[in-house]
Amino acid sequence: MKLFDVYPVNDINIVKAKGSYVWDEKGVEYLDMYGGHAVISIGHTHPHWVQKIEEQLEQIAFYSNSIKISIQQRLADKLGEVSGRNNYQLFLCNSGAEANENALKLASFFNGRKKIISFSKAFHGRTSLAVAVTDNPSIVAPVNETENAIFLPFNDEDALRNYFEKEGEKVSAVIIEGIQGVGGINVATDSFLQLIRKLCDEYGSVFIADSVQCGYGRTGKFYSHDFAGVDADIYTMAKGMGNGFPVAGVSIAPHIQPKHFMLGTTFGGNHLACAAALAVLEVIEKENLMNNAEKIGDYLFSEIKKIPELKNLRGKGLMIGFDVPPELKDLKKNLLMKRHIFTGEAKPNVIRLLPSLALTKNNADKFLLALREEVSILSKKYLEAGVS
Ligand SMILES: Cc1ncc(COP(=O)(O)O)c(C=O)c1O
């Protein structure tokens, strides 16, 4: 049987990982500035995480949501504490798309409305409603198309105000990433997020903060929307939540009340996923990883800013992006194949850094040295080619 070929892959077979490093089958070491797409939050194969999963595995890995699963409540308590949202309610599921799908359904159950406002370059996942509010027609199947998804320009306060003035009574939810990831590291302004809060309050719409990529402490705050000093009605989270173990969550404000069977999932909240997620939060707290993300993120940011060839540096904490000019188009490839450093990308020309929140200054320096050298080599090559 062949694999269904939907991923363009690098010809590298990673077989081992530790902290911010991974190794291929030949023993070649790679620095991971990509975190397997922002998933590795506390570092690969963190010993506490391994131990907690192993211990849980010896006890019980799975039973359905038809019984009490006490580790779910322990996870909810810890998440409430670390996220500063003790009064919210947690629904557990398995992926970012599923978290957003449930959040959007919940908003519609709550206010009985259908229209969802999303923004240019947004990415919210690939299930039916999540992909309908994702700004990429090439991944929206005809069956997913809906007039209920409204796209407005990102950070455009007038456009948002005007839409609400005309159609506000029909708006079920506004969904927004605090920092767009797949869209290329675009930071929502504080005043834009504050306006969303105000308009949602005024019109009875639900504010959904997609924190699947920008959340879980990556920016130095638990949710990147926290920089604006606003509370969303619903937060969705996934990637960093399990440090690679598939687990996702929807954190729901107290005024949105549950009803039996309103939402559900077979695997969501299983014992093993909860053990992994709880271990992640314990490590984030114990090792002060949100502070580390802020500190090392600021350092990386200020050092990359000194490289004039790299344009439009943006982001917060350990979620950083910059534009790569056409003459340096081989930069990402060279970092990987020559320097053995994984970075992320966003089409057409953005390099994204999404490393573990435990990235050290030494790791950062290793990356910066390689980055400076490759930029300089590629710039020189380009100039020489222009002269000859
Ligand atoms: C902001 C955001 N939301 C949702 C998703 C979908 O998550 P998943 O791939 O786990 O379904 C992603 C994935 O990249 C994302 O970046």
The ligand as a Tripos MOL2 file, in Angstrom:
@<TRIPOS>MOLECULE
LIG
   16    16     1     0     0
SMALL
NO_CHARGES

@<TRIPOS>ATOM
      1 C1         -3.8730   28.6920   13.9530 C.3       1 LIG1
      2 C2         -4.1870   27.2730   13.6050 C.ar      1 LIG1
      3 N1         -5.4270   26.7990   13.8190 N.ar      1 LIG1
      4 C3         -5.7470   25.5280   13.5440 C.ar      1 LIG1
      5 C4         -4.8300   24.6550   13.0140 C.ar      1 LIG1
      6 C5         -5.2270   23.2350   12.7030 C.3       1 LIG1
      7 O1         -4.6340   22.3630   13.5900 O.3       1 LIG1
      8 P1         -4.5550   20.7830   13.2700 P.3       1 LIG1
      9 O2         -3.5870   20.6280   12.1350 O.co2     1 LIG1
     10 O3         -4.0970   20.1800   14.5540 O.co2     1 LIG1
     11 O4         -5.9280   20.3530   12.8980 O.co2     1 LIG1
     12 C6         -3.5220   25.0980   12.7660 C.ar      1 LIG1
     13 C7         -2.5160   24.1920   12.1780 C.2       1 LIG1
     14 O5         -1.4970   24.5950   11.6580 O.2       1 LIG1
     15 C8         -3.1920   26.4460   13.0710 C.ar      1 LIG1
     16 O6         -1.9690   26.9190   12.8390 O.3       1 LIG1
@<TRIPOS>BOND
     1     1     2 1
     2     2     3 ar
     3     2    15 ar
     4     3     4 ar
     5     4     5 ar
     6     5     6 1
     7     5    12 ar
     8     6     7 1
     9     7     8 1
    10     8     9 2
    11     8    10 1
    12     8    11 1
    13    12    13 1
    14    12    15 ar
    15    13    14 2
    16    15    16 1
@<TRIPOS>SUBSTRUCTURE
     1 LIG1         1 GROUP 0 **** ****
